[in-house]
Amino acid sequence: MGRYGGEEFIIILPRTDLSSALNVAERARKTIETSEMKDSKGNVFGITVSPGISIYKPGDDEYSLIFRADNALYKAKGNGRNRVESSS
């Protein structure tokens, strides 16, 4: 796992099929959604995530793989946020 952008993170799951990746992402989404956060003044708030999933295809490089994941992320945001979407 690593930070890719300002609010974007990448998680690489070697030898993981789409179904398993979707399960991992959904578990993470639910865990984050139900977690309480606190700011420096003790105010409690919640956060959500909108994961985009992409699976390696023959001929992919890191750019094409990330491009499809990024498109899936924007699809998740466009479909209401706080949901998991995958690329085709």
NUVO-233311 format. One line per 3 residues: their letters; for each residue y, x, z of N, C-alpha, C, O. Coordinates in steps of 0.1 Angstrom, whole numbers, m for minus. Layout:
# residues N
a> Y:X:Z:Y:X:Z:Y:X:Z:Y:X:Z  ...
***
This chain:
# residues 88
mgr> m12:9:0:0:0:0:12:9:0:12:20:6  22:5:m7:35:12:m7:46:3:m12:44:m7:m19  58:7:m9:70:0:m13:73:4:m28:72:16:m31
ygg> 75:m6:m36:77:m4:m50:92:m6:m54:97:1:m62  98:m15:m47:112:m18:m49:119:m22:m36:113:m20:m26  130:m28:m37:137:m32:m25:129:m41:m16:128:m38:m4
eef> 124:m52:m21:115:m61:m14:102:m62:m20:95:m72:m18  98:m53:m28:85:m54:m35:75:m43:m30:79:m31:m28  63:m47:m28:53:m37:m23:41:m38:m33:38:m49:m39
iii> 34:m27:m34:21:m27:m42:10:m24:m33:10:m15:m25  m1:m32:m35:m14:m29:m28:m24:m27:m39:m26:m36:m48  m31:m16:m39:m41:m13:m49:m55:m15:m42:m57:m10:m31
lpr> m63:m24:m49:m76:m27:m43:m87:m22:m53:m91:m30:m62  m91:m10:m52:m101:m4:m61:m114:m13:m61:m118:m18:m51  m120:m14:m73:m133:m21:m74:m133:m35:m69:m142:m39:m62
tdl> m122:m42:m71:m120:m56:m66:m118:m65:m78:m109:m62:m87  m126:m76:m79:m124:m85:m90:m113:m95:m86:m107:m95:m75  m109:m103:m96:m98:m112:m94:m100:m122:m83:m91:m124:m75
ssa> m112:m128:m81:m114:m137:m70:m112:m130:m57:m106:m136:m48  m117:m118:m55:m116:m111:m42:m101:m108:m40:m97:m108:m29  m94:m103:m50:m80:m100:m49:m72:m112:m45:m63:m111:m37
lnv> m75:m123:m51:m68:m136:m47:m71:m139:m33:m62:m144:m26  m83:m137:m28:m86:m140:m14:m79:m131:m5:m73:m136:5  m78:m118:m8:m70:m109:0:m56:m113:1:m49:m113:12
aer> m50:m116:m11:m36:m120:m11:m33:m133:m4:m23:m134:3  m42:m142:m5:m40:m155:2:m41:m153:17:m33:m159:25  m50:m145:22:m51:m142:36:m39:m135:41:m34:m139:52
ark> m34:m126:34:m21:m119:38:m10:m129:38:m2:m128:47  m9:m137:28:2:m147:27:2:m156:39:12:m159:45  m10:m161:43:m11:m170:54:m8:m163:67:m1:m169:76
tie> m12:m151:69:m9:m143:81:6:m141:82:11:m143:93  12:m137:72:27:m135:72:34:m148:75:44:m148:82  30:m159:68:37:m172:70:36:m177:84:46:m183:89
tse> 25:m174:91:24:m179:105:28:m169:116:27:m172:128  33:m158:112:38:m148:121:53:m150:125:61:m154:116  56:m149:137:70:m150:141:77:m136:141:71:m127:146
mkd> 89:m136:136:96:m124:136:108:m125:145:112:m136:148  113:m114:150:125:m114:159:135:m104:154:132:m93:150  148:m108:154:158:m99:150:162:m91:163:157:m93:174
skg> 172:m83:162:176:m74:173:182:m82:184:183:m76:195  186:m94:182:192:m103:193:181:m112:199:184:m120:208  169:m111:194:158:m119:199:157:m133:192:148:m141:196
nvf> 164:m135:182:163:m148:175:150:m147:167:147:m138:160  142:m158:168:129:m159:161:131:m166:147:139:m175:146  124:m160:138:125:m166:124:112:m163:117:104:m155:122
git> 109:m169:106:97:m167:98:100:m162:85:112:m163:80  91:m156:78:92:m151:65:80:m156:57:70:m159:62  81:m155:44:70:m158:35:70:m148:24:79:m140:22
vsp> 59:m147:17:57:m138:6:52:m146:m6:45:m157:m5  54:m141:m18:49:m147:m31:42:m136:m39:48:m130:m48  29:m133:m35:22:m123:m42:19:m126:m57:15:m137:m60
gis> 20:m116:m65:16:m116:m79:4:m107:m81:5:m95:m77  m7:m112:m87:m19:m104:m88:m21:m101:m103:m20:m109:m112  m25:m88:m105:m29:m84:m118:m42:m75:m117:m43:m67:m108
iyk> m51:m77:m127:m64:m70:m127:m63:m60:m139:m59:m63:m149  m69:m48:m136:m69:m38:m147:m77:m43:m159:m88:m49:m157  m72:m41:m171:m78:m44:m183:m80:m31:m191:m71:m22:m190
pgd> m90:m29:m199:m92:m17:m207:m79:m14:m215:m74:m23:m222  m75:m2:m214:m63:2:m222:m50:1:m214:m39:5:m218  m51:m5:m202:m39:m6:m193:m34:8:m188:m42:17:m187
dey> m21:9:m186:m16:20:m179:m9:14:m167:m9:2:m165  m3:22:m159:3:17:m146:14:7:m150:17:m2:m142  21:10:m161:33:1:m164:28:m13:m169:34:m23:m164
sli> 18:m14:m177:13:m27:m181:7:m35:m170:9:m47:m169  0:m28:m161:m6:m34:m149:5:m40:m140:4:m51:m136  15:m32:m137:26:m36:m128:34:m47:m135:39:m56:m129
fra> 36:m46:m148:44:m56:m156:37:m70:m154:44:m80:m151  24:m71:m156:17:m84:m154:18:m88:m140:20:m100:m137  16:m79:m130:17:m84:m116:31:m89:m113:33:m99:m106
dna> 42:m82:m118:55:m86:m116:58:m100:m123:65:m108:m117  52:m102:m134:53:m116:m141:47:m126:m132:52:m137:m131  35:m123:m126:28:m133:m117:37:m135:m105:37:m146:m100
lyk> 43:m125:m99:52:m126:m88:63:m136:m91:66:m145:m83  70:m135:m103:80:m144:m106:75:m158:m109:82:m168:m107  63:m159:m114:56:m172:m115:55:m179:m102:57:m191:m100
akg> 50:m171:m92:49:m176:m78:62:m181:m73:63:m192:m67  73:m173:m75:86:m177:m70:91:m190:m77:96:m199:m71  88:m190:m90:93:m202:m98:85:m214:m95:90:m225:m97
ngr> 73:m213:m90:65:m225:m87:66:m229:m72:58:m236:m67  77:m224:m66:80:m229:m52:79:m219:m41:82:m222:m30  76:m206:m44:75:m195:m35:64:m198:m25:57:m208:m24
nrv> 61:m187:m16:51:m188:m6:37:m192:m12:31:m201:m6  34:m186:m23:21:m189:m30:16:m177:m37:24:m168:m40  4:m177:m41:m2:m165:m48:m4:m170:m62:m9:m181:m65
ess> 0:m161:m72:m3:m164:m86:m9:m151:m92:m7:m140:m87  m16:m153:m103:m22:m142:m110:m17:m142:m124:m13:m152:m130  m18:m130:m130:m14:m129:m145:m26:m132:m153:m38:m132:m148
s> m24:m134:m166:m35:m137:m175:m39:m125:m183:m48:m125:m191
***
